[in-house]
């Protein structure tokens, strides 16, 4: 008796049918794609804590600088309009 009531012979028959349907080359490509997807997922999960917090802090600093420069430009523009009135 195999996994969940499926015998080894039934698993072999399913394997043969899958190989006949897809072919070995396509199965090899699918296995490689699946492996690289799992690898990149693990990397993203492990980088979640270190990478996102640092990037969020840097992004917030950039937004703050942009807001400050925009406010400075608005004040300069407003100051330039007053003498001409």
PDB file of N, CA, C and O in Angstrom:
ATOM      1  N   UNK A   1       0.847  -1.178   0.000  1.00  0.00           N
ATOM      2  CA  UNK A   1       0.000   0.000   0.000  1.00  0.00           C
ATOM      3  C   UNK A   1       0.885   1.230   0.000  1.00  0.00           C
ATOM      4  O   UNK A   1       1.860   1.293   0.749  1.00  0.00           O
ATOM      5  N   UNK A   2       0.560   2.204  -0.826  1.00  0.00           N
ATOM      6  CA  UNK A   2       1.366   3.407  -0.979  1.00  0.00           C
ATOM      7  C   UNK A   2       0.781   4.592  -0.233  1.00  0.00           C
ATOM      8  O   UNK A   2       0.166   4.448   0.823  1.00  0.00           O
ATOM      9  N   UNK A   3       0.985   5.737  -0.798  1.00  0.00           N
ATOM     10  CA  UNK A   3       0.555   6.995  -0.209  1.00  0.00           C
ATOM     11  C   UNK A   3      -0.954   7.158  -0.361  1.00  0.00           C
ATOM     12  O   UNK A   3      -1.457   7.168  -1.484  1.00  0.00           O
ATOM     13  N   UNK A   4      -1.681   7.287   0.740  1.00  0.00           N
ATOM     14  CA  UNK A   4      -3.113   7.548   0.687  1.00  0.00           C
ATOM     15  C   UNK A   4      -3.917   6.464  -0.003  1.00  0.00           C
ATOM     16  O   UNK A   4      -4.947   6.767  -0.605  1.00  0.00           O
ATOM     17  N   UNK A   5      -3.488   5.210   0.061  1.00  0.00           N
ATOM     18  CA  UNK A   5      -4.233   4.127  -0.557  1.00  0.00           C
ATOM     19  C   UNK A   5      -3.901   3.904  -2.019  1.00  0.00           C
ATOM     20  O   UNK A   5      -4.525   3.066  -2.670  1.00  0.00           O
ATOM     21  N   UNK A   6      -2.927   4.641  -2.555  1.00  0.00           N
ATOM     22  CA  UNK A   6      -2.510   4.463  -3.956  1.00  0.00           C
ATOM     23  C   UNK A   6      -1.260   3.598  -3.956  1.00  0.00           C
ATOM     24  O   UNK A   6      -0.286   3.901  -3.266  1.00  0.00           O
ATOM     25  N   UNK A   7      -1.292   2.539  -4.719  1.00  0.00           N
ATOM     26  CA  UNK A   7      -0.129   1.638  -4.759  1.00  0.00           C
ATOM     27  C   UNK A   7       0.953   2.195  -5.671  1.00  0.00           C
ATOM     28  O   UNK A   7       0.724   3.137  -6.429  1.00  0.00           O
ATOM     29  N   UNK A   8       2.125   1.602  -5.584  1.00  0.00           N
ATOM     30  CA  UNK A   8       3.266   2.034  -6.395  1.00  0.00           C
ATOM     31  C   UNK A   8       2.978   1.826  -7.882  1.00  0.00           C
ATOM     32  O   UNK A   8       3.449   2.606  -8.709  1.00  0.00           O
ATOM     33  N   UNK A   9       2.218   0.794  -8.236  1.00  0.00           N
ATOM     34  CA  UNK A   9       1.912   0.529  -9.636  1.00  0.00           C
ATOM     35  C   UNK A   9       0.998   1.614 -10.204  1.00  0.00           C
ATOM     36  O   UNK A   9       1.150   2.019 -11.357  1.00  0.00           O
ATOM     37  N   UNK A  10       0.064   2.075  -9.406  1.00  0.00           N
ATOM     38  CA  UNK A  10      -0.810   3.139  -9.878  1.00  0.00           C
ATOM     39  C   UNK A  10      -0.033   4.438 -10.083  1.00  0.00           C
ATOM     40  O   UNK A  10      -0.291   5.173 -11.036  1.00  0.00           O
ATOM     41  N   UNK A  11       0.918   4.723  -9.192  1.00  0.00           N
ATOM     42  CA  UNK A  11       1.768   5.899  -9.350  1.00  0.00           C
ATOM     43  C   UNK A  11       2.624   5.805 -10.603  1.00  0.00           C
ATOM     44  O   UNK A  11       2.802   6.799 -11.307  1.00  0.00           O
ATOM     45  N   UNK A  12       3.158   4.619 -10.890  1.00  0.00           N
ATOM     46  CA  UNK A  12       3.958   4.429 -12.100  1.00  0.00           C
ATOM     47  C   UNK A  12       3.117   4.619 -13.359  1.00  0.00           C
ATOM     48  O   UNK A  12       3.587   5.213 -14.330  1.00  0.00           O
ATOM     49  N   UNK A  13       1.891   4.127 -13.357  1.00  0.00           N
ATOM     50  CA  UNK A  13       1.018   4.295 -14.518  1.00  0.00           C
ATOM     51  C   UNK A  13       0.716   5.781 -14.732  1.00  0.00           C
ATOM     52  O   UNK A  13       0.724   6.257 -15.868  1.00  0.00           O
ATOM     53  N   UNK A  14       0.453   6.508 -13.654  1.00  0.00           N
ATOM     54  CA  UNK A  14       0.202   7.952 -13.768  1.00  0.00           C
ATOM     55  C   UNK A  14       1.438   8.664 -14.302  1.00  0.00           C
ATOM     56  O   UNK A  14       1.323   9.555 -15.143  1.00  0.00           O
ATOM     57  N   UNK A  15       2.608   8.284 -13.827  1.00  0.00           N
ATOM     58  CA  UNK A  15       3.860   8.875 -14.295  1.00  0.00           C
ATOM     59  C   UNK A  15       4.070   8.625 -15.781  1.00  0.00           C
ATOM     60  O   UNK A  15       4.474   9.534 -16.507  1.00  0.00           O
ATOM     61  N   UNK A  16       3.806   7.422 -16.239  1.00  0.00           N
ATOM     62  CA  UNK A  16       3.965   7.093 -17.663  1.00  0.00           C
ATOM     63  C   UNK A  16       2.989   7.921 -18.501  1.00  0.00           C
ATOM     64  O   UNK A  16       3.364   8.419 -19.563  1.00  0.00           O
ATOM     65  N   UNK A  17       1.760   8.074 -18.049  1.00  0.00           N
ATOM     66  CA  UNK A  17       0.775   8.857 -18.796  1.00  0.00           C
ATOM     67  C   UNK A  17       1.205  10.326 -18.881  1.00  0.00           C
ATOM     68  O   UNK A  17       1.079  10.951 -19.934  1.00  0.00           O
ATOM     69  N   UNK A  18       1.714  10.877 -17.768  1.00  0.00           N
ATOM     70  CA  UNK A  18       2.171  12.269 -17.770  1.00  0.00           C
ATOM     71  C   UNK A  18       3.339  12.451 -18.722  1.00  0.00           C
ATOM     72  O   UNK A  18       3.390  13.438 -19.455  1.00  0.00           O
ATOM     73  N   UNK A  19       4.289  11.504 -18.724  1.00  0.00           N
ATOM     74  CA  UNK A  19       5.446  11.600 -19.618  1.00  0.00           C
ATOM     75  C   UNK A  19       4.991  11.502 -21.073  1.00  0.00           C
ATOM     76  O   UNK A  19       5.511  12.215 -21.931  1.00  0.00           O
ATOM     77  N   UNK A  20       4.031  10.631 -21.357  1.00  0.00           N
ATOM     78  CA  UNK A  20       3.533  10.514 -22.727  1.00  0.00           C
ATOM     79  C   UNK A  20       2.793  11.774 -23.167  1.00  0.00           C
ATOM     80  O   UNK A  20       2.889  12.172 -24.328  1.00  0.00           O
ATOM     81  N   UNK A  21       2.060  12.403 -22.259  1.00  0.00           N
ATOM     82  CA  UNK A  21       1.313  13.602 -22.619  1.00  0.00           C
ATOM     83  C   UNK A  21       2.224  14.803 -22.848  1.00  0.00           C
ATOM     84  O   UNK A  21       2.065  15.522 -23.835  1.00  0.00           O
ATOM     85  N   UNK A  22       3.169  15.022 -21.950  1.00  0.00           N
ATOM     86  CA  UNK A  22       3.978  16.234 -22.005  1.00  0.00           C
ATOM     87  C   UNK A  22       5.346  16.047 -22.631  1.00  0.00           C
ATOM     88  O   UNK A  22       5.884  16.996 -23.203  1.00  0.00           O
ATOM     89  N   UNK A  23       5.916  14.889 -22.548  1.00  0.00           N
ATOM     90  CA  UNK A  23       7.260  14.663 -23.067  1.00  0.00           C
ATOM     91  C   UNK A  23       8.305  15.026 -22.027  1.00  0.00           C
ATOM     92  O   UNK A  23       8.057  15.843 -21.141  1.00  0.00           O
ATOM     93  N   UNK A  24       9.464  14.418 -22.141  1.00  0.00           N
ATOM     94  CA  UNK A  24      10.504  14.614 -21.127  1.00  0.00           C
ATOM     95  C   UNK A  24      11.101  16.019 -21.177  1.00  0.00           C
ATOM     96  O   UNK A  24      11.435  16.585 -20.136  1.00  0.00           O
ATOM     97  N   UNK A  25      11.239  16.584 -22.375  1.00  0.00           N
ATOM     98  CA  UNK A  25      11.846  17.906 -22.487  1.00  0.00           C
ATOM     99  C   UNK A  25      10.970  18.963 -21.829  1.00  0.00           C
ATOM    100  O   UNK A  25      11.469  19.823 -21.104  1.00  0.00           O
ATOM    101  N   UNK A  26       9.682  18.901 -22.077  1.00  0.00           N
ATOM    102  CA  UNK A  26       8.769  19.882 -21.490  1.00  0.00           C
ATOM    103  C   UNK A  26       8.703  19.705 -19.971  1.00  0.00           C
ATOM    104  O   UNK A  26       8.640  20.692 -19.238  1.00  0.00           O
ATOM    105  N   UNK A  27       8.716  18.459 -19.494  1.00  0.00           N
ATOM    106  CA  UNK A  27       8.710  18.216 -18.052  1.00  0.00           C
ATOM    107  C   UNK A  27       9.982  18.750 -17.403  1.00  0.00           C
ATOM    108  O   UNK A  27       9.936  19.291 -16.298  1.00  0.00           O
ATOM    109  N   UNK A  28      11.114  18.602 -18.082  1.00  0.00           N
ATOM    110  CA  UNK A  28      12.383  19.110 -17.557  1.00  0.00           C
ATOM    111  C   UNK A  28      12.351  20.634 -17.472  1.00  0.00           C
ATOM    112  O   UNK A  28      12.804  21.213 -16.484  1.00  0.00           O
ATOM    113  N   UNK A  29      11.819  21.281 -18.503  1.00  0.00           N
ATOM    114  CA  UNK A  29      11.693  22.747 -18.490  1.00  0.00           C
ATOM    115  C   UNK A  29      10.751  23.213 -17.383  1.00  0.00           C
ATOM    116  O   UNK A  29      11.029  24.193 -16.693  1.00  0.00           O
ATOM    117  N   UNK A  30       9.638  22.503 -17.222  1.00  0.00           N
ATOM    118  CA  UNK A  30       8.687  22.863 -16.169  1.00  0.00           C
ATOM    119  C   UNK A  30       9.313  22.684 -14.788  1.00  0.00           C
ATOM    120  O   UNK A  30       9.074  23.492 -13.891  1.00  0.00           O
ATOM    121  N   UNK A  31      10.105  21.641 -14.614  1.00  0.00           N
ATOM    122  CA  UNK A  31      10.786  21.423 -13.339  1.00  0.00           C
ATOM    123  C   UNK A  31      11.802  22.516 -13.051  1.00  0.00           C
ATOM    124  O   UNK A  31      11.920  22.976 -11.915  1.00  0.00           O
ATOM    125  N   UNK A  32      12.530  22.931 -14.070  1.00  0.00           N
ATOM    126  CA  UNK A  32      13.501  24.017 -13.897  1.00  0.00           C
ATOM    127  C   UNK A  32      12.821  25.339 -13.572  1.00  0.00           C
ATOM    128  O   UNK A  32      13.289  26.094 -12.720  1.00  0.00           O
ATOM    129  N   UNK A  33      11.716  25.613 -14.252  1.00  0.00           N
ATOM    130  CA  UNK A  33      10.959  26.838 -13.980  1.00  0.00           C
ATOM    131  C   UNK A  33      10.391  26.831 -12.567  1.00  0.00           C
ATOM    132  O   UNK A  33      10.417  27.846 -11.871  1.00  0.00           O
ATOM    133  N   UNK A  34       9.882  25.682 -12.155  1.00  0.00           N
ATOM    134  CA  UNK A  34       9.334  25.564 -10.808  1.00  0.00           C
ATOM    135  C   UNK A  34      10.430  25.748  -9.762  1.00  0.00           C
ATOM    136  O   UNK A  34      10.218  26.407  -8.744  1.00  0.00           O
ATOM    137  N   UNK A  35      11.592  25.168 -10.011  1.00  0.00           N
ATOM    138  CA  UNK A  35      12.706  25.316  -9.084  1.00  0.00           C
ATOM    139  C   UNK A  35      13.175  26.753  -8.961  1.00  0.00           C
ATOM    140  O   UNK A  35      13.438  27.221  -7.853  1.00  0.00           O
ATOM    141  N   UNK A  36      13.285  27.467 -10.081  1.00  0.00           N
ATOM    142  CA  UNK A  36      13.714  28.864 -10.019  1.00  0.00           C
ATOM    143  C   UNK A  36      12.645  29.743  -9.369  1.00  0.00           C
ATOM    144  O   UNK A  36      12.972  30.718  -8.693  1.00  0.00           O
ATOM    145  N   UNK A  37      11.376  29.405  -9.569  1.00  0.00           N
ATOM    146  CA  UNK A  37      10.304  30.163  -8.923  1.00  0.00           C
ATOM    147  C   UNK A  37      10.351  29.981  -7.408  1.00  0.00           C
ATOM    148  O   UNK A  37      10.176  30.942  -6.659  1.00  0.00           O
ATOM    149  N   UNK A  38      10.586  28.762  -6.962  1.00  0.00           N
ATOM    150  CA  UNK A  38      10.683  28.495  -5.520  1.00  0.00           C
ATOM    151  C   UNK A  38      11.896  29.201  -4.940  1.00  0.00           C
ATOM    152  O   UNK A  38      11.832  29.753  -3.841  1.00  0.00           O
ATOM    153  N   UNK A  39      12.997  29.187  -5.670  1.00  0.00           N
ATOM    154  CA  UNK A  39      14.215  29.841  -5.198  1.00  0.00           C
ATOM    155  C   UNK A  39      14.013  31.350  -5.050  1.00  0.00           C
ATOM    156  O   UNK A  39      14.432  31.936  -4.051  1.00  0.00           O
ATOM    157  N   UNK A  40      13.373  31.980  -6.036  1.00  0.00           N
ATOM    158  CA  UNK A  40      13.140  33.421  -5.954  1.00  0.00           C
ATOM    159  C   UNK A  40      12.113  33.759  -4.876  1.00  0.00           C
ATOM    160  O   UNK A  40      12.197  34.816  -4.251  1.00  0.00           O
ATOM    161  N   UNK A  41      11.144  32.867  -4.656  1.00  0.00           N
ATOM    162  CA  UNK A  41      10.172  33.079  -3.588  1.00  0.00           C
ATOM    163  C   UNK A  41      10.854  33.036  -2.231  1.00  0.00           C
ATOM    164  O   UNK A  41      10.593  33.889  -1.382  1.00  0.00           O
ATOM    165  N   UNK A  42      11.726  32.055  -2.013  1.00  0.00           N
ATOM    166  CA  UNK A  42      12.450  31.959  -0.746  1.00  0.00           C
ATOM    167  C   UNK A  42      13.325  33.186  -0.532  1.00  0.00           C
ATOM    168  O   UNK A  42      13.425  33.695   0.584  1.00  0.00           O
ATOM    169  N   UNK A  43      13.963  33.665  -1.606  1.00  0.00           N
ATOM    170  CA  UNK A  43      14.801  34.857  -1.491  1.00  0.00           C
ATOM    171  C   UNK A  43      13.963  36.074  -1.130  1.00  0.00           C
ATOM    172  O   UNK A  43      14.374  36.887  -0.302  1.00  0.00           O
ATOM    173  N   UNK A  44      12.803  36.207  -1.738  1.00  0.00           N
ATOM    174  CA  UNK A  44      11.934  37.340  -1.450  1.00  0.00           C
ATOM    175  C   UNK A  44      11.419  37.294  -0.014  1.00  0.00           C
ATOM    176  O   UNK A  44      11.301  38.332   0.637  1.00  0.00           O
ATOM    177  N   UNK A  45      11.113  36.097   0.480  1.00  0.00           N
ATOM    178  CA  UNK A  45      10.630  35.973   1.853  1.00  0.00           C
ATOM    179  C   UNK A  45      11.747  36.301   2.833  1.00  0.00           C
ATOM    180  O   UNK A  45      11.506  36.966   3.841  1.00  0.00           O
ATOM    181  N   UNK A  46      12.957  35.849   2.557  1.00  0.00           N
ATOM    182  CA  UNK A  46      14.071  36.124   3.472  1.00  0.00           C
ATOM    183  C   UNK A  46      14.486  37.594   3.411  1.00  0.00           C
ATOM    184  O   UNK A  46      14.960  38.132   4.412  1.00  0.00           O
ATOM    185  N   UNK A  47      14.321  38.252   2.270  1.00  0.00           N
ATOM    186  CA  UNK A  47      14.669  39.669   2.128  1.00  0.00           C
ATOM    187  C   UNK A  47      13.550  40.590   2.586  1.00  0.00           C
ATOM    188  O   UNK A  47      13.722  41.808   2.621  1.00  0.00           O
ATOM    189  N   UNK A  48      12.415  40.023   2.932  1.00  0.00           N
ATOM    190  CA  UNK A  48      11.245  40.823   3.301  1.00  0.00           C
ATOM    191  C   UNK A  48      11.555  41.772   4.456  1.00  0.00           C
ATOM    192  O   UNK A  48      11.235  42.958   4.383  1.00  0.00           O
ATOM    193  N   UNK A  49      12.165  41.271   5.504  1.00  0.00           N
ATOM    194  CA  UNK A  49      12.442  42.106   6.667  1.00  0.00           C
ATOM    195  C   UNK A  49      13.562  43.091   6.408  1.00  0.00           C
ATOM    196  O   UNK A  49      13.426  44.269   6.736  1.00  0.00           O
ATOM    197  N   UNK A  50      14.652  42.652   5.835  1.00  0.00           N
ATOM    198  CA  UNK A  50      15.804  43.528   5.640  1.00  0.00           C
ATOM    199  C   UNK A  50      15.630  44.512   4.507  1.00  0.00           C
ATOM    200  O   UNK A  50      15.971  45.685   4.660  1.00  0.00           O
ATOM    201  N   UNK A  51      15.115  44.080   3.386  1.00  0.00           N
ATOM    202  CA  UNK A  51      15.057  44.927   2.206  1.00  0.00           C
ATOM    203  C   UNK A  51      13.920  45.920   2.210  1.00  0.00           C
ATOM    204  O   UNK A  51      14.112  47.070   1.814  1.00  0.00           O
ATOM    205  N   UNK A  52      12.752  45.518   2.641  1.00  0.00           N
ATOM    206  CA  UNK A  52      11.599  46.417   2.551  1.00  0.00           C
ATOM    207  C   UNK A  52      11.707  47.569   3.530  1.00  0.00           C
ATOM    208  O   UNK A  52      11.377  48.700   3.174  1.00  0.00           O
ATOM    209  N   UNK A  53      12.156  47.321   4.748  1.00  0.00           N
ATOM    210  CA  UNK A  53      12.238  48.406   5.721  1.00  0.00           C
ATOM    211  C   UNK A  53      13.252  49.452   5.288  1.00  0.00           C
ATOM    212  O   UNK A  53      13.004  50.651   5.417  1.00  0.00           O
ATOM    213  N   UNK A  54      14.385  49.011   4.780  1.00  0.00           N
ATOM    214  CA  UNK A  54      15.388  49.965   4.315  1.00  0.00           C
ATOM    215  C   UNK A  54      14.901  50.753   3.127  1.00  0.00           C
ATOM    216  O   UNK A  54      15.133  51.960   3.051  1.00  0.00           O
ATOM    217  N   UNK A  55      14.232  50.100   2.197  1.00  0.00           N
ATOM    218  CA  UNK A  55      13.723  50.793   1.016  1.00  0.00           C
ATOM    219  C   UNK A  55      12.600  51.744   1.397  1.00  0.00           C
ATOM    220  O   UNK A  55      12.482  52.825   0.819  1.00  0.00           O
ATOM    221  N   UNK A  56      11.775  51.357   2.358  1.00  0.00           N
ATOM    222  CA  UNK A  56      10.682  52.238   2.775  1.00  0.00           C
ATOM    223  C   UNK A  56      11.237  53.487   3.449  1.00  0.00           C
ATOM    224  O   UNK A  56      10.723  54.586   3.240  1.00  0.00           O
ATOM    225  N   UNK A  57      12.278  53.325   4.252  1.00  0.00           N
ATOM    226  CA  UNK A  57      12.882  54.483   4.907  1.00  0.00           C
ATOM    227  C   UNK A  57      13.492  55.423   3.876  1.00  0.00           C
ATOM    228  O   UNK A  57      13.339  56.641   3.972  1.00  0.00           O
ATOM    229  N   UNK A  58      14.181  54.862   2.894  1.00  0.00           N
ATOM    230  CA  UNK A  58      14.796  55.696   1.865  1.00  0.00           C
ATOM    231  C   UNK A  58      13.728  56.383   1.030  1.00  0.00           C
ATOM    232  O   UNK A  58      13.878  57.551   0.670  1.00  0.00           O
ATOM    233  N   UNK A  59      12.652  55.673   0.720  1.00  0.00           N
ATOM    234  CA  UNK A  59      11.576  56.257  -0.070  1.00  0.00           C
ATOM    235  C   UNK A  59      10.902  57.389   0.678  1.00  0.00           C
ATOM    236  O   UNK A  59      10.541  58.400   0.075  1.00  0.00           O
ATOM    237  N   UNK A  60      10.726  57.236   1.985  1.00  0.00           N
ATOM    238  CA  UNK A  60      10.102  58.294   2.776  1.00  0.00           C
ATOM    239  C   UNK A  60      10.997  59.527   2.797  1.00  0.00           C
ATOM    240  O   UNK A  60      10.498  60.652   2.766  1.00  0.00           O
ATOM    241  N   UNK A  61      12.300  59.333   2.849  1.00  0.00           N
ATOM    242  CA  UNK A  61      13.216  60.459   2.831  1.00  0.00           C
ATOM    243  C   UNK A  61      13.161  61.203   1.512  1.00  0.00           C
ATOM    244  O   UNK A  61      13.227  62.432   1.489  1.00  0.00           O
ATOM    245  N   UNK A  62      13.044  60.483   0.432  1.00  0.00           N
ATOM    246  CA  UNK A  62      12.957  61.116  -0.880  1.00  0.00           C
ATOM    247  C   UNK A  62      11.677  61.910  -1.010  1.00  0.00           C
ATOM    248  O   UNK A  62      11.687  63.018  -1.546  1.00  0.00           O
ATOM    249  N   UNK A  63      10.582  61.366  -0.533  1.00  0.00           N
ATOM    250  CA  UNK A  63       9.311  62.072  -0.614  1.00  0.00           C
ATOM    251  C   UNK A  63       9.379  63.339   0.213  1.00  0.00           C
ATOM    252  O   UNK A  63       8.881  64.383  -0.209  1.00  0.00           O
ATOM    253  N   UNK A  64       9.993  63.260   1.394  1.00  0.00           N
ATOM    254  CA  UNK A  64      10.129  64.442   2.237  1.00  0.00           C
ATOM    255  C   UNK A  64      10.940  65.518   1.554  1.00  0.00           C
ATOM    256  O   UNK A  64      10.584  66.694   1.627  1.00  0.00           O
ATOM    257  N   UNK A  65      12.015  65.148   0.897  1.00  0.00           N
ATOM    258  CA  UNK A  65      12.840  66.123   0.184  1.00  0.00           C
ATOM    259  C   UNK A  65      12.076  66.737  -0.978  1.00  0.00           C
ATOM    260  O   UNK A  65      12.188  67.936  -1.230  1.00  0.00           O
ATOM    261  N   UNK A  66      11.306  65.932  -1.682  1.00  0.00           N
ATOM    262  CA  UNK A  66      10.531  66.455  -2.802  1.00  0.00           C
ATOM    263  C   UNK A  66       9.485  67.436  -2.299  1.00  0.00           C
ATOM    264  O   UNK A  66       9.262  68.479  -2.914  1.00  0.00           O
ATOM    265  N   UNK A  67       8.848  67.109  -1.190  1.00  0.00           N
ATOM    266  CA  UNK A  67       7.841  68.018  -0.634  1.00  0.00           C
ATOM    267  C   UNK A  67       8.485  69.324  -0.184  1.00  0.00           C
ATOM    268  O   UNK A  67       7.915  70.397  -0.381  1.00  0.00           O
ATOM    269  N   UNK A  68       9.667  69.243   0.418  1.00  0.00           N
ATOM    270  CA  UNK A  68      10.348  70.449   0.875  1.00  0.00           C
ATOM    271  C   UNK A  68      10.737  71.330  -0.303  1.00  0.00           C
ATOM    272  O   UNK A  68      10.573  72.549  -0.254  1.00  0.00           O
ATOM    273  N   UNK A  69      11.253  70.712  -1.363  1.00  0.00           N
ATOM    274  CA  UNK A  69      11.667  71.506  -2.517  1.00  0.00           C
ATOM    275  C   UNK A  69      10.446  72.102  -3.215  1.00  0.00           C
ATOM    276  O   UNK A  69      10.511  73.228  -3.708  1.00  0.00           O
ATOM    277  N   UNK A  70       9.350  71.377  -3.264  1.00  0.00           N
ATOM    278  CA  UNK A  70       8.130  71.900  -3.876  1.00  0.00           C
ATOM    279  C   UNK A  70       7.583  73.061  -3.053  1.00  0.00           C
ATOM    280  O   UNK A  70       7.112  74.054  -3.609  1.00  0.00           O
ATOM    281  N   UNK A  71       7.647  72.936  -1.717  1.00  0.00           N
ATOM    282  CA  UNK A  71       7.162  74.026  -0.856  1.00  0.00           C
ATOM    283  C   UNK A  71       8.057  75.252  -1.014  1.00  0.00           C
ATOM    284  O   UNK A  71       7.563  76.379  -1.030  1.00  0.00           O
ATOM    285  N   UNK A  72       9.362  75.046  -1.131  1.00  0.00           N
ATOM    286  CA  UNK A  72      10.285  76.157  -1.329  1.00  0.00           C
ATOM    287  C   UNK A  72      10.037  76.870  -2.646  1.00  0.00           C
ATOM    288  O   UNK A  72      10.093  78.098  -2.714  1.00  0.00           O
ATOM    289  N   UNK A  73       9.765  76.103  -3.687  1.00  0.00           N
ATOM    290  CA  UNK A  73       9.480  76.701  -4.983  1.00  0.00           C
ATOM    291  C   UNK A  73       8.177  77.483  -4.951  1.00  0.00           C
ATOM    292  O   UNK A  73       8.068  78.536  -5.581  1.00  0.00           O
ATOM    293  N   UNK A  74       7.185  76.975  -4.220  1.00  0.00           N
ATOM    294  CA  UNK A  74       5.914  77.668  -4.118  1.00  0.00           C
ATOM    295  C   UNK A  74       6.088  78.990  -3.375  1.00  0.00           C
ATOM    296  O   UNK A  74       5.475  79.995  -3.735  1.00  0.00           O
ATOM    297  N   UNK A  75       6.925  78.986  -2.335  1.00  0.00           N
ATOM    298  CA  UNK A  75       7.165  80.217  -1.585  1.00  0.00           C
ATOM    299  C   UNK A  75       7.917  81.231  -2.440  1.00  0.00           C
ATOM    300  O   UNK A  75       7.620  82.425  -2.397  1.00  0.00           O
ATOM    301  N   UNK A  76       8.888  80.758  -3.215  1.00  0.00           N
ATOM    302  CA  UNK A  76       9.643  81.646  -4.089  1.00  0.00           C
ATOM    303  C   UNK A  76       8.726  82.249  -5.147  1.00  0.00           C
ATOM    304  O   UNK A  76       8.832  83.435  -5.461  1.00  0.00           O
ATOM    305  N   UNK A  77       7.835  81.441  -5.692  1.00  0.00           N
ATOM    306  CA  UNK A  77       6.911  81.921  -6.707  1.00  0.00           C
ATOM    307  C   UNK A  77       5.954  82.946  -6.101  1.00  0.00           C
ATOM    308  O   UNK A  77       5.663  83.970  -6.719  1.00  0.00           O
ATOM    309  N   UNK A  78       5.471  82.671  -4.900  1.00  0.00           N
ATOM    310  CA  UNK A  78       4.569  83.603  -4.237  1.00  0.00           C
ATOM    311  C   UNK A  78       5.298  84.899  -3.895  1.00  0.00           C
ATOM    312  O   UNK A  78       4.734  85.987  -4.017  1.00  0.00           O
ATOM    313  N   UNK A  79       6.545  84.777  -3.468  1.00  0.00           N
ATOM    314  CA  UNK A  79       7.324  85.963  -3.146  1.00  0.00           C
ATOM    315  C   UNK A  79       7.643  86.786  -4.387  1.00  0.00           C
ATOM    316  O   UNK A  79       7.731  88.011  -4.305  1.00  0.00           O
ATOM    317  N   UNK A  80       7.815  86.151  -5.509  1.00  0.00           N
ATOM    318  CA  UNK A  80       8.108  86.851  -6.743  1.00  0.00           C
ATOM    319  C   UNK A  80       6.885  87.597  -7.265  1.00  0.00           C
ATOM    320  O   UNK A  80       7.027  88.622  -7.931  1.00  0.00           O
ATOM    321  N   UNK A  81       5.702  87.105  -6.976  1.00  0.00           N
ATOM    322  CA  UNK A  81       4.475  87.746  -7.462  1.00  0.00           C
ATOM    323  C   UNK A  81       4.133  88.981  -6.657  1.00  0.00           C
ATOM    324  O   UNK A  81       3.560  89.922  -7.207  1.00  0.00           O
ATOM    325  N   UNK A  82       4.465  89.014  -5.366  1.00  0.00           N
ATOM    326  CA  UNK A  82       4.093  90.137  -4.519  1.00  0.00           C
ATOM    327  C   UNK A  82       4.710  91.476  -4.953  1.00  0.00           C
ATOM    328  O   UNK A  82       3.991  92.474  -4.993  1.00  0.00           O
ATOM    329  N   UNK A  83       6.003  91.540  -5.279  1.00  0.00           N
ATOM    330  CA  UNK A  83       6.549  92.840  -5.682  1.00  0.00           C
ATOM    331  C   UNK A  83       5.946  93.383  -6.965  1.00  0.00           C
ATOM    332  O   UNK A  83       5.862  94.602  -7.119  1.00  0.00           O
ATOM    333  N   UNK A  84       5.530  92.547  -7.876  1.00  0.00           N
ATOM    334  CA  UNK A  84       4.972  93.027  -9.139  1.00  0.00           C
ATOM    335  C   UNK A  84       3.542  93.528  -8.989  1.00  0.00           C
ATOM    336  O   UNK A  84       3.058  94.227  -9.879  1.00  0.00           O
ATOM    337  N   UNK A  85       2.841  93.202  -7.898  1.00  0.00           N
ATOM    338  CA  UNK A  85       1.460  93.649  -7.698  1.00  0.00           C
ATOM    339  C   UNK A  85       1.406  95.070  -7.318  1.00  0.00           C
ATOM    340  O   UNK A  85       0.321  95.613  -7.109  1.00  0.00           O
TER     341      UNK A  85
END
